[in-house]
Amino acid sequence: MGDPKPTHNPLWLRTEKGWLHSAFVQPVQEILNQPVTEIPAAGMLSEVTVPFTQAWWISERGWRRVFRCYYGSTCWVYYVFTGLNGVVWYQFLDDRTKENYLVQAEHLRPVTAQELTRLSPDVADKHIEIDLTRQRLVAFENGRAVFATRTATGYFEGDTPVGEFTVERKTPTRHMASNLQGNEFDLPGVPWVCYISWTGVSFHGTYWHNNYGTPQSHGCINLTPEAAKWIYRWTEPFVPLDDDYVESKNGTRVAIYK
């Protein structure tokens, strides 16, 4: 534990070459899965269970590397086949490029309906409060706090808007990217996305840093993948497993303040 700073994240890790701050060290696992041989007609929502898996694009010139899919990211698989060398491959559709890419099937696990069931479905009075100063999210049921977690919101003043919002749209995976100068990023497979604004501000899982408790994002409310999945299941509107997008005018209320 560092002394005295950074106070929001004082954890340091000792490596063979010295001490490394934990902000950009992601806890991951390396779990290989039994490939699924029959993909449902609606597709199969899947999650990466290894530190990263390489995505490939097939063209007339052969196989070409594209981006990496990192631990905890998600995608929709639509096809499976076995290559000449016996390796089983999944084909997934990227929602941004609209291209089909390939990843090794054993690197992904199918998401089940059970793990996406609604949380507290009978509670009508739900709302979320986000304190930008403390970088803290709290979820309430009937005025009682039931869940709290650290966040990483917009780095610059005004990036994360202050005010009253609702969860307007939800999707289990989204390729988020920007080519605006000074604000470039390219993040495929962002998991458990709950939009609260048509400008793109959302809650979502974050696989590219581990620095919660301080402003860090381009405006979204960064959460651990586990916390984002809880919010995704708990908030309205509900998204069935075989659906990749739902929007509603009656979503869960969200208040953001300083």
FIKOLZA-1660 file (N, C-alpha, C; in steps of 0.1 Angstrom, whole numbers, plus 5000, padded with zeros to 4 digits):
% residues 258
   i   px   py   pz ch aa at
   1 5009 4988 5000  A  M  N
   1 5000 5000 5000  A  M CA
   1 5009 5012 5000  A  M  C
   2 5007 5021 4990  A  G  N
   2 5015 5033 4989  A  G CA
   2 5013 5043 5000  A  G  C
   3 5024 5051 5003  A  D  N
   3 5023 5061 5013  A  D CA
   3 5030 5073 5008  A  D  C
   4 5023 5085 5007  A  P  N
   4 5009 5086 5010  A  P CA
   4 4999 5086 4998  A  P  C
   5 5004 5086 4986  A  K  N
   5 4996 5088 4974  A  K CA
   5 4999 5077 4964  A  K  C
   6 4990 5075 4954  A  P  N
   6 4977 5082 4952  A  P CA
   6 4966 5076 4962  A  P  C
   7 4959 5085 4969  A  T  N
   7 4950 5081 4979  A  T CA
   7 4938 5073 4974  A  T  C
   8 4934 5075 4961  A  H  N
   8 4922 5068 4956  A  H CA
   8 4926 5054 4953  A  H  C
   9 4939 5051 4950  A  N  N
   9 4943 5038 4946  A  N CA
   9 4957 5035 4950  A  N  C
  10 4960 5032 4963  A  P  N
  10 4973 5031 4968  A  P CA
  10 4980 5018 4966  A  P  C
  11 4974 5009 4958  A  L  N
  11 4979 4996 4957  A  L CA
  11 4990 4995 4946  A  L  C
  12 5002 4990 4950  A  W  N
  12 5013 4988 4941  A  W CA
  12 5017 4973 4941  A  W  C
  13 5022 4968 4930  A  L  N
  13 5025 4954 4928  A  L CA
  13 5040 4953 4926  A  L  C
  14 5046 4943 4933  A  R  N
  14 5061 4941 4931  A  R CA
  14 5063 4931 4920  A  R  C
  15 5071 4934 4911  A  T  N
  15 5075 4925 4899  A  T CA
  15 5089 4922 4900  A  T  C
  16 5094 4914 4890  A  E  N
  16 5108 4910 4890  A  E CA
  16 5117 4923 4887  A  E  C
  17 5111 4933 4881  A  K  N
  17 5119 4945 4877  A  K CA
  17 5116 4957 4885  A  K  C
  18 5108 4955 4896  A  G  N
  18 5105 4966 4905  A  G CA
  18 5090 4968 4908  A  G  C
  19 5087 4979 4913  A  W  N
  19 5073 4982 4917  A  W CA
  19 5065 4988 4906  A  W  C
  20 5052 4983 4904  A  L  N
  20 5043 4988 4893  A  L CA
  20 5030 4992 4900  A  L  C
  21 5025 5004 4896  A  H  N
  21 5013 5008 4902  A  H CA
  21 5001 5000 4895  A  H  C
  22 4991 4997 4903  A  S  N
  22 4980 4988 4899  A  S CA
  22 4970 4994 4889  A  S  C
  23 4971 5007 4887  A  A  N
  23 4961 5014 4879  A  A CA
  23 4959 5008 4865  A  A  C
  24 4969 5003 4859  A  F  N
  24 4968 4998 4845  A  F CA
  24 4972 4983 4845  A  F  C
  25 4970 4976 4856  A  V  N
  25 4972 4962 4856  A  V CA
  25 4958 4955 4858  A  V  C
  26 4954 4948 4848  A  Q  N
  26 4940 4942 4849  A  Q CA
  26 4941 4928 4855  A  Q  C
  27 4933 4925 4865  A  P  N
  27 4932 4911 4870  A  P CA
  27 4925 4903 4859  A  P  C
  28 4931 4892 4854  A  V  N
  28 4926 4884 4844  A  V CA
  28 4927 4869 4848  A  V  C
  29 4921 4860 4840  A  Q  N
  29 4923 4846 4841  A  Q CA
  29 4926 4840 4828  A  Q  C
  30 4930 4828 4827  A  E  N
  30 4932 4821 4815  A  E CA
  30 4924 4808 4815  A  E  C
  31 4911 4809 4811  A  I  N
  31 4902 4797 4811  A  I CA
  31 4899 4793 4797  A  I  C
  32 4902 4781 4793  A  L  N
  32 4899 4776 4780  A  L CA
  32 4885 4768 4781  A  L  C
  33 4877 4770 4770  A  N  N
  33 4864 4765 4770  A  N CA
  33 4862 4754 4760  A  N  C
  34 4852 4745 4762  A  Q  N
  34 4848 4736 4752  A  Q CA
  34 4840 4743 4741  A  Q  C
  35 4845 4743 4729  A  P  N
  35 4837 4750 4718  A  P CA
  35 4823 4745 4716  A  P  C
  36 4814 4754 4713  A  V  N
  36 4800 4750 4710  A  V CA
  36 4800 4747 4695  A  V  C
  37 4794 4736 4691  A  T  N
  37 4794 4732 4677  A  T CA
  37 4781 4737 4670  A  T  C
  38 4771 4741 4677  A  E  N
  38 4759 4746 4670  A  E CA
  38 4755 4760 4676  A  E  C
  39 4755 4770 4668  A  I  N
  39 4752 4783 4672  A  I CA
  39 4737 4786 4670  A  I  C
  40 4730 4792 4680  A  P  N
  40 4716 4795 4678  A  P CA
  40 4714 4805 4666  A  P  C
  41 4703 4804 4660  A  A  N
  41 4700 4813 4649  A  A CA
  41 4701 4828 4652  A  A  C
  42 4698 4831 4665  A  A  N
  42 4699 4845 4669  A  A CA
  42 4713 4850 4673  A  A  C
  43 4722 4840 4673  A  G  N
  43 4736 4843 4677  A  G CA
  43 4738 4839 4691  A  G  C
  44 4751 4839 4695  A  M  N
  44 4755 4835 4709  A  M CA
  44 4763 4845 4715  A  M  C
  45 4758 4852 4725  A  L  N
  45 4765 4862 4732  A  L CA
  45 4777 4855 4740  A  L  C
  46 4789 4860 4738  A  S  N
  46 4800 4853 4744  A  S CA
  46 4810 4863 4751  A  S  C
  47 4818 4857 4760  A  E  N
  47 4827 4866 4768  A  E CA
  47 4841 4860 4767  A  E  C
  48 4851 4868 4765  A  V  N
  48 4865 4864 4765  A  V CA
  48 4870 4860 4779  A  V  C
  49 4876 4848 4780  A  T  N
  49 4880 4843 4792  A  T CA
  49 4895 4841 4793  A  T  C
  50 4903 4847 4784  A  V  N
  50 4917 4846 4784  A  V CA
  50 4922 4861 4784  A  V  C
  51 4935 4863 4788  A  P  N
  51 4940 4877 4788  A  P CA
  51 4937 4885 4775  A  P  C
  52 4939 4878 4764  A  F  N
  52 4934 4884 4751  A  F CA
  52 4934 4873 4741  A  F  C
  53 4925 4875 4731  A  T  N
  53 4925 4866 4719  A  T CA
  53 4926 4875 4707  A  T  C
  54 4934 4870 4697  A  Q  N
  54 4936 4878 4685  A  Q CA
  54 4924 4876 4676  A  Q  C
  55 4919 4887 4670  A  A  N
  55 4908 4886 4660  A  A CA
  55 4915 4887 4646  A  A  C
  56 4909 4879 4637  A  W  N
  56 4914 4878 4624  A  W CA
  56 4904 4882 4614  A  W  C
  57 4908 4887 4602  A  W  N
  57 4899 4890 4591  A  W CA
  57 4904 4883 4579  A  W  C
  58 4895 4876 4572  A  I  N
  58 4899 4869 4560  A  I CA
  58 4896 4877 4547  A  I  C
  59 4906 4879 4539  A  S  N
  59 4904 4886 4527  A  S CA
  59 4909 4877 4515  A  S  C
  60 4909 4882 4503  A  E  N
  60 4914 4875 4492  A  E CA
  60 4929 4872 4493  A  E  C
  61 4936 4880 4501  A  R  N
  61 4951 4878 4503  A  R CA
  61 4954 4869 4515  A  R  C
  62 4943 4864 4521  A  G  N
  62 4945 4855 4533  A  G CA
  62 4941 4861 4546  A  G  C
  63 4946 4855 4557  A  W  N
  63 4942 4859 4570  A  W CA
  63 4950 4872 4574  A  W  C
  64 4944 4881 4580  A  R  N
  64 4951 4893 4584  A  R CA
  64 4947 4897 4599  A  R  C
  65 4956 4900 4607  A  R  N
  65 4954 4904 4621  A  R CA
  65 4946 4917 4621  A  R  C
  66 4936 4918 4630  A  V  N
  66 4930 4931 4633  A  V CA
  66 4932 4934 4647  A  V  C
  67 4922 4936 4655  A  F  N
  67 4924 4940 4669  A  F CA
  67 4924 4928 4678  A  F  C
  68 4928 4931 4691  A  R  N
  68 4927 4920 4701  A  R CA
  68 4914 4922 4708  A  R  C
  69 4909 4911 4713  A  C  N
  69 4897 4910 4722  A  C CA
  69 4902 4907 4736  A  C  C
  70 4900 4916 4745  A  Y  N
  70 4906 4914 4758  A  Y CA
  70 4897 4907 4768  A  Y  C
  71 4903 4902 4779  A  Y  N
  71 4895 4895 4790  A  Y CA
  71 4883 4904 4794  A  Y  C
  72 4872 4897 4795  A  G  N
  72 4860 4904 4800  A  G CA
  72 4852 4911 4789  A  G  C
  73 4857 4913 4777  A  S  N
  73 4850 4919 4766  A  S CA
  73 4840 4909 4760  A  S  C
  74 4830 4913 4753  A  T  N
  74 4819 4905 4748  A  T CA
  74 4817 4907 4733  A  T  C
  75 4811 4897 4727  A  C  N
  75 4808 4898 4713  A  C CA
  75 4797 4888 4709  A  C  C
  76 4790 4890 4698  A  W  N
  76 4780 4881 4693  A  W CA
  76 4786 4871 4683  A  W  C
  77 4786 4858 4686  A  V  N
  77 4791 4848 4677  A  V CA
  77 4779 4843 4668  A  V  C
  78 4782 4841 4655  A  Y  N
  78 4771 4837 4646  A  Y CA
  78 4775 4824 4638  A  Y  C
  79 4787 4820 4639  A  Y  N
  79 4791 4808 4630  A  Y CA
  79 4803 4801 4637  A  Y  C
  80 4804 4788 4635  A  V  N
  80 4816 4781 4640  A  V CA
  80 4821 4771 4629  A  V  C
  81 4834 4769 4629  A  F  N
  81 4839 4759 4619  A  F CA
  81 4853 4755 4625  A  F  C
  82 4857 4743 4619  A  T  N
  82 4870 4738 4623  A  T CA
  82 4880 4740 4612  A  T  C
  83 4892 4746 4615  A  G  N
  83 4902 4748 4605  A  G CA
  83 4909 4736 4601  A  G  C
  84 4918 4737 4591  A  L  N
  84 4926 4726 4585  A  L CA
  84 4935 4720 4596  A  L  C
  85 4939 4728 4605  A  N  N
  85 4948 4724 4616  A  N CA
  85 4941 4718 4628  A  N  C
  86 4927 4717 4627  A  G  N
  86 4919 4712 4638  A  G CA
  86 4915 4722 4648  A  G  C
  87 4919 4735 4647  A  V  N
  87 4915 4745 4656  A  V CA
  87 4901 4750 4653  A  V  C
  88 4892 4751 4663  A  V  N
  88 4878 4755 4661  A  V CA
  88 4878 4770 4662  A  V  C
  89 4871 4776 4653  A  W  N
  89 4870 4791 4652  A  W CA
  89 4855 4796 4653  A  W  C
  90 4854 4807 4660  A  Y  N
  90 4841 4814 4660  A  Y CA
  90 4842 4826 4651  A  Y  C
  91 4831 4828 4644  A  Q  N
  91 4830 4841 4636  A  Q CA
  91 4820 4850 4643  A  Q  C
  92 4824 4862 4645  A  F  N
  92 4816 4872 4652  A  F CA
  92 4815 4885 4643  A  F  C
  93 4803 4892 4645  A  L  N
  93 4801 4904 4637  A  L CA
  93 4804 4916 4646  A  L  C
  94 4813 4924 4641  A  D  N
  94 4816 4937 4648  A  D CA
  94 4806 4947 4645  A  D  C
  95 4800 4953 4656  A  D  N
  95 4789 4962 4654  A  D CA
  95 4793 4975 4649  A  D  C
  96 4805 4979 4649  A  R  N
  96 4810 4992 4644  A  R CA
  96 4814 4991 4629  A  R  C
  97 4823 4981 4626  A  T  N
  97 4828 4980 4612  A  T CA
  97 4818 4972 4603  A  T  C
  98 4809 4964 4609  A  K  N
  98 4800 4956 4602  A  K CA
  98 4807 4945 4594  A  K  C
  99 4819 4942 4599  A  E  N
  99 4827 4931 4593  A  E CA
  99 4827 4919 4602  A  E  C
 100 4829 4907 4596  A  N  N
 100 4830 4894 4603  A  N CA
 100 4844 4891 4606  A  N  C
 101 4847 4888 4619  A  Y  N
 101 4861 4884 4623  A  Y CA
 101 4861 4871 4629  A  Y  C
 102 4873 4865 4631  A  L  N
 102 4874 4852 4636  A  L CA
 102 4883 4852 4649  A  L  C
 103 4879 4844 4659  A  V  N
 103 4887 4842 4671  A  V CA
 103 4886 4827 4674  A  V  C
 104 4896 4823 4682  A  Q  N
 104 4896 4809 4686  A  Q CA
 104 4885 4806 4695  A  Q  C
 105 4877 4795 4693  A  A  N
 105 4865 4793 4700  A  A CA
 105 4868 4790 4715  A  A  C
 106 4879 4783 4718  A  E  N
 106 4882 4780 4732  A  E CA
 106 4885 4792 4741  A  E  C
 107 4887 4803 4735  A  H  N
 107 4890 4816 4742  A  H CA
 107 4877 4823 4747  A  H  C
 108 4865 4818 4742  A  L  N
 108 4853 4825 4745  A  L CA
 108 4843 4815 4752  A  L  C
 109 4835 4820 4761  A  R  N
 109 4825 4812 4768  A  R CA
 109 4811 4818 4765  A  R  C
 110 4801 4809 4762  A  P  N
 110 4788 4814 4760  A  P CA
 110 4782 4820 4773  A  P  C
 111 4776 4832 4772  A  V  N
 111 4769 4838 4783  A  V CA
 111 4755 4831 4785  A  V  C
 112 4751 4827 4797  A  T  N
 112 4739 4820 4799  A  T CA
 112 4727 4829 4803  A  T  C
 113 4715 4825 4801  A  A  N
 113 4704 4832 4805  A  A CA
 113 4703 4834 4820  A  A  C
 114 4708 4824 4827  A  Q  N
 114 4707 4825 4842  A  Q CA
 114 4715 4837 4847  A  Q  C
 115 4727 4839 4841  A  E  N
 115 4735 4850 4847  A  E CA
 115 4731 4864 4843  A  E  C
 116 4720 4865 4834  A  L  N
 116 4715 4877 4830  A  L CA
 116 4701 4879 4835  A  L  C
 117 4696 4871 4844  A  T  N
 117 4683 4873 4850  A  T CA
 117 4682 4886 4857  A  T  C
 118 4670 4892 4858  A  R  N
 118 4667 4905 4864  A  R CA
 118 4671 4904 4879  A  R  C
 119 4676 4914 4884  A  L  N
 119 4679 4916 4899  A  L CA
 119 4668 4925 4905  A  L  C
 120 4662 4920 4916  A  S  N
 120 4651 4928 4922  A  S CA
 120 4640 4932 4912  A  S  C
 121 4634 4922 4905  A  P  N
 121 4624 4926 4895  A  P CA
 121 4611 4931 4900  A  P  C
 122 4608 4928 4913  A  D  N
 122 4595 4933 4919  A  D CA
 122 4597 4947 4926  A  D  C
 123 4608 4953 4926  A  V  N
 123 4610 4966 4932  A  V CA
 123 4608 4976 4921  A  V  C
 124 4598 4985 4924  A  A  N
 124 4594 4995 4914  A  A CA
 124 4603 5008 4916  A  A  C
 125 4606 5011 4929  A  D  N
 125 4614 5023 4932  A  D CA
 125 4629 5020 4932  A  D  C
 126 4635 5022 4921  A  K  N
 126 4650 5021 4919  A  K CA
 126 4655 5033 4914  A  K  C
 127 4667 5037 4919  A  H  N
 127 4674 5048 4913  A  H CA
 127 4689 5047 4916  A  H  C
 128 4697 5054 4908  A  I  N
 128 4712 5054 4910  A  I CA
 128 4717 5068 4912  A  I  C
 129 4726 5070 4921  A  E  N
 129 4733 5083 4924  A  E CA
 129 4747 5081 4921  A  E  C
 130 4753 5091 4914  A  I  N
 130 4767 5091 4911  A  I CA
 130 4773 5104 4917  A  I  C
 131 4783 5103 4926  A  D  N
 131 4789 5115 4932  A  D CA
 131 4803 5117 4924  A  D  C
 132 4804 5127 4916  A  L  N
 132 4816 5129 4908  A  L CA
 132 4828 5133 4917  A  L  C
 133 4825 5140 4928  A  T  N
 133 4836 5144 4937  A  T CA
 133 4842 5131 4943  A  T  C
 134 4834 5123 4948  A  R  N
 134 4839 5111 4955  A  R CA
 134 4841 5099 4945  A  R  C
 135 4837 5100 4933  A  Q  N
 135 4838 5090 4923  A  Q CA
 135 4832 5077 4928  A  Q  C
 136 4819 5078 4932  A  R  N
 136 4812 5067 4938  A  R CA
 136 4798 5066 4932  A  R  C
 137 4794 5054 4929  A  L  N
 137 4781 5050 4925  A  L CA
 137 4773 5043 4936  A  L  C
 138 4761 5047 4938  A  V  N
 138 4753 5039 4948  A  V CA
 138 4739 5037 4942  A  V  C
 139 4734 5024 4943  A  A  N
 139 4721 5020 4938  A  A CA
 139 4712 5019 4949  A  A  C
 140 4699 5024 4948  A  F  N
 140 4689 5024 4959  A  F CA
 140 4677 5017 4955  A  F  C
 141 4671 5010 4964  A  E  N
 141 4658 5004 4963  A  E CA
 141 4649 5009 4974  A  E  C
 142 4638 5016 4970  A  N  N
 142 4629 5022 4980  A  N CA
 142 4637 5030 4990  A  N  C
 143 4647 5038 4985  A  G  N
 143 4654 5047 4994  A  G CA
 143 4665 5041 5002  A  G  C
 144 4667 5028 5000  A  R  N
 144 4678 5021 5008  A  R CA
 144 4689 5016 4998  A  R  C
 145 4701 5020 5002  A  A  N
 145 4713 5016 4994  A  A CA
 145 4715 5001 4994  A  A  C
 146 4716 4995 4982  A  V  N
 146 4717 4981 4980  A  V CA
 146 4730 4977 4973  A  V  C
 147 4737 4987 4967  A  F  N
 147 4749 4984 4960  A  F CA
 147 4757 4997 4958  A  F  C
 148 4770 4995 4960  A  A  N
 148 4779 5007 4959  A  A CA
 148 4793 5002 4953  A  A  C
 149 4798 5011 4945  A  T  N
 149 4811 5008 4938  A  T CA
 149 4818 5021 4934  A  T  C
 150 4831 5020 4933  A  R  N
 150 4839 5031 4928  A  R CA
 150 4837 5032 4913  A  R  C
 151 4839 5044 4908  A  T  N
 151 4838 5047 4894  A  T CA
 151 4850 5054 4889  A  T  C
 152 4850 5056 4875  A  A  N
 152 4860 5065 4869  A  A CA
 152 4852 5072 4858  A  A  C
 153 4849 5085 4861  A  T  N
 153 4841 5093 4852  A  T CA
 153 4850 5102 4843  A  T  C
 154 4844 5112 4837  A  G  N
 154 4851 5120 4827  A  G CA
 154 4863 5128 4833  A  G  C
 155 4874 5127 4826  A  Y  N
 155 4887 5133 4830  A  Y CA
 155 4886 5148 4831  A  Y  C
 156 4879 5154 4821  A  F  N
 156 4878 5169 4820  A  F CA
 156 4865 5174 4825  A  F  C
 157 4865 5186 4830  A  E  N
 157 4853 5192 4836  A  E CA
 157 4842 5192 4825  A  E  C
 158 4830 5186 4829  A  G  N
 158 4819 5186 4819  A  G CA
 158 4818 5174 4810  A  G  C
 159 4828 5166 4810  A  D  N
 159 4828 5154 4802  A  D CA
 159 4816 5145 4806  A  D  C
 160 4815 5143 4819  A  T  N
 160 4803 5135 4824  A  T CA
 160 4793 5146 4829  A  T  C
 161 4781 5146 4822  A  P  N
 161 4771 5157 4826  A  P CA
 161 4765 5155 4839  A  P  C
 162 4762 5166 4846  A  V  N
 162 4755 5167 4858  A  V CA
 162 4740 5168 4856  A  V  C
 163 4732 5161 4864  A  G  N
 163 4717 5163 4862  A  G CA
 163 4710 5150 4865  A  G  C
 164 4697 5150 4860  A  E  N
 164 4688 5139 4861  A  E CA
 164 4687 5132 4848  A  E  C
 165 4688 5119 4848  A  F  N
 165 4688 5111 4836  A  F CA
 165 4680 5098 4838  A  F  C
 166 4678 5090 4828  A  T  N
 166 4673 5077 4829  A  T CA
 166 4681 5067 4820  A  T  C
 167 4681 5055 4823  A  V  N
 167 4687 5045 4814  A  V CA
 167 4678 5044 4801  A  V  C
 168 4683 5049 4790  A  E  N
 168 4675 5050 4778  A  E CA
 168 4677 5038 4769  A  E  C
 169 4689 5032 4768  A  R  N
 169 4692 5021 4759  A  R CA
 169 4702 5012 4766  A  R  C
 170 4702 4999 4762  A  K  N
 170 4711 4990 4767  A  K CA
 170 4715 4980 4757  A  K  C
 171 4728 4976 4757  A  T  N
 171 4733 4966 4748  A  T CA
 171 4744 4958 4755  A  T  C
 172 4745 4945 4753  A  P  N
 172 4755 4937 4761  A  P CA
 172 4769 4939 4755  A  P  C
 173 4771 4945 4743  A  T  N
 173 4784 4947 4738  A  T CA
 173 4784 4958 4728  A  T  C
 174 4795 4966 4728  A  R  N
 174 4795 4977 4719  A  R CA
 174 4810 4980 4715  A  R  C
 175 4813 4982 4703  A  H  N
 175 4826 4987 4698  A  H CA
 175 4826 5002 4699  A  H  C
 176 4833 5007 4709  A  M  N
 176 4833 5022 4711  A  M CA
 176 4846 5027 4705  A  M  C
 177 4845 5038 4697  A  A  N
 177 4857 5044 4691  A  A CA
 177 4854 5058 4688  A  A  C
 178 4865 5066 4687  A  S  N
 178 4865 5080 4683  A  S CA
 178 4878 5083 4676  A  S  C
 179 4877 5090 4665  A  N  N
 179 4889 5095 4658  A  N CA
 179 4891 5110 4659  A  N  C
 180 4884 5116 4668  A  L  N
 180 4886 5131 4670  A  L CA
 180 4900 5134 4676  A  L  C
 181 4906 5143 4670  A  Q  N
 181 4920 5146 4674  A  Q CA
 181 4921 5150 4689  A  Q  C
 182 4930 5143 4696  A  G  N
 182 4931 5145 4710  A  G CA
 182 4921 5137 4718  A  G  C
 183 4912 5130 4712  A  N  N
 183 4902 5122 4719  A  N CA
 183 4900 5108 4712  A  N  C
 184 4912 5103 4707  A  E  N
 184 4911 5091 4700  A  E CA
 184 4911 5078 4709  A  E  C
 185 4902 5069 4706  A  F  N
 185 4902 5056 4712  A  F CA
 185 4895 5046 4703  A  F  C
 186 4898 5033 4706  A  D  N
 186 4893 5022 4698  A  D CA
 186 4891 5010 4707  A  D  C
 187 4879 5007 4711  A  L  N
 187 4877 4997 4722  A  L CA
 187 4866 4987 4718  A  L  C
 188 4870 4976 4711  A  P  N
 188 4860 4967 4707  A  P CA
 188 4855 4959 4719  A  P  C
 189 4842 4955 4718  A  G  N
 189 4836 4945 4727  A  G CA
 189 4834 4951 4741  A  G  C
 190 4832 4964 4743  A  V  N
 190 4829 4969 4756  A  V CA
 190 4816 4963 4762  A  V  C
 191 4817 4957 4774  A  P  N
 191 4806 4949 4779  A  P CA
 191 4796 4957 4787  A  P  C
 192 4783 4952 4787  A  W  N
 192 4773 4956 4796  A  W CA
 192 4770 4971 4796  A  W  C
 193 4766 4976 4785  A  V  N
 193 4765 4991 4782  A  V CA
 193 4751 4995 4785  A  V  C
 194 4750 5006 4794  A  C  N
 194 4737 5012 4797  A  C CA
 194 4738 5027 4794  A  C  C
 195 4732 5031 4783  A  Y  N
 195 4732 5045 4779  A  Y CA
 195 4723 5054 4787  A  Y  C
 196 4727 5065 4792  A  I  N
 196 4718 5075 4799  A  I CA
 196 4717 5088 4791  A  I  C
 197 4723 5088 4779  A  S  N
 197 4722 5100 4771  A  S CA
 197 4724 5097 4757  A  S  C
 198 4717 5104 4748  A  W  N
 198 4719 5101 4733  A  W CA
 198 4732 5106 4728  A  W  C
 199 4739 5114 4736  A  T  N
 199 4753 5118 4733  A  T CA
 199 4763 5107 4734  A  T  C
 200 4759 5096 4741  A  G  N
 200 4767 5084 4742  A  G CA
 200 4772 5081 4756  A  G  C
 201 4769 5090 4766  A  V  N
 201 4773 5087 4779  A  V CA
 201 4766 5075 4785  A  V  C
 202 4774 5066 4791  A  S  N
 202 4768 5053 4795  A  S CA
 202 4776 5048 4807  A  S  C
 203 4770 5038 4814  A  F  N
 203 4777 5029 4823  A  F CA
 203 4782 5018 4814  A  F  C
 204 4794 5013 4817  A  H  N
 204 4799 5001 4810  A  H CA
 204 4811 4995 4817  A  H  C
 205 4813 4982 4814  A  G  N
 205 4825 4975 4819  A  G CA
 205 4837 4981 4812  A  G  C
 206 4848 4980 4820  A  T  N
 206 4861 4986 4815  A  T CA
 206 4872 4976 4816  A  T  C
 207 4877 4972 4805  A  Y  N
 207 4888 4961 4805  A  Y CA
 207 4902 4967 4803  A  Y  C
 208 4903 4981 4801  A  W  N
 208 4916 4987 4797  A  W CA
 208 4923 4994 4809  A  W  C
 209 4916 4995 4820  A  H  N
 209 4923 5001 4832  A  H CA
 209 4917 4996 4845  A  H  C
 210 4924 4998 4856  A  N  N
 210 4920 4994 4869  A  N CA
 210 4921 5005 4879  A  N  C
 211 4918 5017 4874  A  N  N
 211 4921 5029 4882  A  N CA
 211 4908 5036 4886  A  N  C
 212 4900 5029 4894  A  Y  N
 212 4887 5035 4898  A  Y CA
 212 4889 5044 4911  A  Y  C
 213 4880 5054 4912  A  G  N
 213 4881 5063 4923  A  G CA
 213 4887 5076 4919  A  G  C
 214 4890 5078 4906  A  T  N
 214 4895 5091 4901  A  T CA
 214 4890 5093 4886  A  T  C
 215 4888 5105 4882  A  P  N
 215 4883 5108 4868  A  P CA
 215 4893 5102 4858  A  P  C
 216 4888 5094 4848  A  Q  N
 216 4897 5087 4840  A  Q CA
 216 4892 5085 4825  A  Q  C
 217 4878 5088 4823  A  S  N
 217 4872 5084 4811  A  S CA
 217 4871 5096 4801  A  S  C
 218 4865 5093 4790  A  H  N
 218 4861 5103 4780  A  H CA
 218 4847 5109 4783  A  H  C
 219 4841 5105 4794  A  G  N
 219 4828 5110 4797  A  G CA
 219 4819 5099 4803  A  G  C
 220 4821 5087 4799  A  C  N
 220 4813 5076 4804  A  C CA
 220 4816 5073 4819  A  C  C
 221 4807 5065 4825  A  I  N
 221 4809 5060 4839  A  I CA
 221 4816 5047 4838  A  I  C
 222 4829 5046 4839  A  N  N
 222 4836 5034 4839  A  N CA
 222 4834 5026 4852  A  N  C
 223 4831 5013 4850  A  L  N
 223 4830 5004 4861  A  L CA
 223 4838 4991 4858  A  L  C
 224 4841 4983 4869  A  T  N
 224 4846 4970 4866  A  T CA
 224 4836 4962 4858  A  T  C
 225 4841 4952 4850  A  P  N
 225 4831 4944 4843  A  P CA
 225 4821 4938 4852  A  P  C
 226 4825 4934 4864  A  E  N
 226 4815 4927 4874  A  E CA
 226 4805 4937 4878  A  E  C
 227 4809 4949 4882  A  A  N
 227 4799 4960 4886  A  A CA
 227 4790 4964 4875  A  A  C
 228 4796 4965 4863  A  A  N
 228 4787 4969 4851  A  A CA
 228 4777 4959 4848  A  A  C
 229 4781 4946 4850  A  K  N
 229 4771 4935 4847  A  K CA
 229 4760 4936 4858  A  K  C
 230 4763 4939 4870  A  W  N
 230 4753 4940 4881  A  W CA
 230 4743 4952 4877  A  W  C
 231 4748 4963 4873  A  I  N
 231 4740 4974 4869  A  I CA
 231 4731 4970 4857  A  I  C
 232 4737 4963 4848  A  Y  N
 232 4730 4959 4835  A  Y CA
 232 4718 4950 4839  A  Y  C
 233 4720 4942 4849  A  R  N
 233 4709 4932 4853  A  R CA
 233 4699 4939 4861  A  R  C
 234 4703 4949 4869  A  W  N
 234 4694 4955 4879  A  W CA
 234 4686 4966 4873  A  W  C
 235 4691 4974 4864  A  T  N
 235 4683 4985 4858  A  T CA
 235 4673 4981 4848  A  T  C
 236 4664 4990 4846  A  E  N
 236 4654 4988 4835  A  E CA
 236 4658 4998 4824  A  E  C
 237 4656 4994 4811  A  P  N
 237 4648 4982 4806  A  P CA
 237 4656 4969 4807  A  P  C
 238 4649 4958 4808  A  F  N
 238 4655 4945 4808  A  F CA
 238 4658 4941 4794  A  F  C
 239 4670 4934 4792  A  V  N
 239 4674 4929 4779  A  V CA
 239 4675 4914 4780  A  V  C
 240 4667 4907 4772  A  P  N
 240 4667 4892 4772  A  P CA
 240 4681 4887 4766  A  P  C
 241 4685 4875 4769  A  L  N
 241 4698 4870 4764  A  L CA
 241 4699 4871 4749  A  L  C
 242 4688 4867 4742  A  D  N
 242 4689 4867 4727  A  D CA
 242 4687 4880 4720  A  D  C
 243 4687 4891 4728  A  D  N
 243 4685 4904 4722  A  D CA
 243 4698 4912 4724  A  D  C
 244 4701 4920 4714  A  D  N
 244 4714 4928 4714  A  D CA
 244 4711 4943 4716  A  D  C
 245 4698 4947 4718  A  Y  N
 245 4696 4961 4720  A  Y CA
 245 4681 4963 4724  A  Y  C
 246 4680 4971 4735  A  V  N
 246 4666 4975 4739  A  V CA
 246 4667 4990 4743  A  V  C
 247 4656 4997 4740  A  E  N
 247 4655 5011 4745  A  E CA
 247 4641 5013 4751  A  E  C
 248 4640 5023 4760  A  S  N
 248 4628 5026 4767  A  S CA
 248 4628 5040 4772  A  S  C
 249 4616 5045 4773  A  K  N
 249 4614 5059 4779  A  K CA
 249 4611 5058 4794  A  K  C
 250 4611 5045 4799  A  N  N
 250 4608 5043 4813  A  N CA
 250 4619 5036 4821  A  N  C
 251 4631 5039 4817  A  G  N
 251 4643 5033 4823  A  G CA
 251 4645 5038 4838  A  G  C
 252 4655 5031 4844  A  T  N
 252 4658 5034 4858  A  T CA
 252 4664 5049 4859  A  T  C
 253 4660 5056 4870  A  R  N
 253 4664 5070 4871  A  R CA
 253 4679 5070 4876  A  R  C
 254 4686 5081 4871  A  V  N
 254 4700 5082 4874  A  V CA
 254 4702 5097 4878  A  V  C
 255 4709 5100 4889  A  A  N
 255 4712 5114 4893  A  A CA
 255 4727 5115 4894  A  A  C
 256 4733 5125 4887  A  I  N
 256 4747 5127 4887  A  I CA
 256 4750 5141 4893  A  I  C
 257 4758 5142 4903  A  Y  N
 257 4761 5155 4910  A  Y CA
 257 4775 5155 4914  A  Y  C
 258 4779 5168 4918  A  K  N
 258 4793 5170 4924  A  K CA
 258 4792 5170 4939  A  K  C
% end
